[in-house]
């Protein structure tokens, strides 16, 4: 592993050097264990601690199957699917791995292990490729998006997210990115933006692609210039990219945050219309089972005050149960609620009269296809969208990093170093970086 790191840090190393490096028989990865999947049984979600379920262990190195690549992971990041995995909610992920192992994909049987190496982002270097991989070669600097799909079914050939066998790598597959090595399909790979460090480049793959499909794509909200876009959690990992995409696309984001520090953050991105949930005291539920329509109406009035009388054309929805009824209510007549997650609960309740009588739409949006992910990564590479990395942890502290996201103690993205020995490494285009340094460091500057 030291030889891999040495080559990665060298300015002289070329593809042949990486191809000649011996691949270690094992590597360190962040794992949950099948034998511990009932450790939180009977506990409330808020009381579960990822620090107890996530650990870093040595695991065997898998051989790339046809169409796959083995990556030396320099850095990764925490996504909410890793939080779910660590809490064993809504179910342990080992069922996903077992189902994948029963599929007909080459090498799928290797994924059914008593451990699950998690993580759905990476920035790193290609070490080996399996048969049939032509676009990528050892030594290539890459980032990975998290869609794992083999496209054996015709259903996915218009939009790969519709393929019945599509999976999220590092969540529904094994050998994820929170590790020193990782196994991906070659069609997950994209060029690493040259002006970013390893940890900055690793921060954007999942959330930026998800936000791009959810807002911009024909498969999502189809955002256009002038649209009013309500963005929940606008200072978080997903919302911070949605805010940038809205501003870049000529829309008007209305950013919902929790706290003045996060309000300052989204204003620094260029957002002018901000709602501080904590300050306003919004409570959309009177109790566990009783929604409060008066609070939906209060939110709708607040949005119109900020926009000069306009309702939201698009609601960027991901908290789920806590906010969904309010989202349906505040969308304009004929507007769209696009939902990609349910971080506050999967069982939604809303008043359907406000949906059908006002001709609104609810669109489900799950990650992104390869074309959408590539387009989103291109915006990063051109300096038009910036990573929103705020904090970086060593791999040994992955449980602490995941717990911070679970407790909503973070802003933007939380990074994790893999083989990179320190932060700040990996930049190849210093001139482009210098032009965008303030944007790149924005979330680092607002940590306190």
ABEGO torsion letter per residue (X at the ends): XAAAAAAAABAABBAAAAAABBBBABBBBBBBBAAAAAAABGBBAAABBAAAABBBBBBBBBBBBBGBBBBBBABBBBBAAAAAAAAGOABBAAAAAAAAAABABBGAAAABBABBBBEABBBBBBABBBBGBAABBBGBBBBBBABBBAGABAAAAABAAABAABBBBGAABBGBABBABBBBBAAABBBBBAABBAAAAAAAAAAAAAAAAAAABAABAGBBBGBBBBBBGAABAAAAAAAAAAAAAGBBBBBBBBEAAAAAAAAAAGBABBBBAAAAGBBABABAABBBAAAAAAAAAAAAAAAGGBBBABBBBAAEAAAAAAAAAABBBGBBBBBABBAAEABBBBBAAAAAAAGBBBBBBBEBBAAAAAAAAAAAAAGABBBABABBBBAAAAAAAAAAAAAGABBEBBBBBBABABBGBGBABAAAAAAAAAAAAAAAAAAX
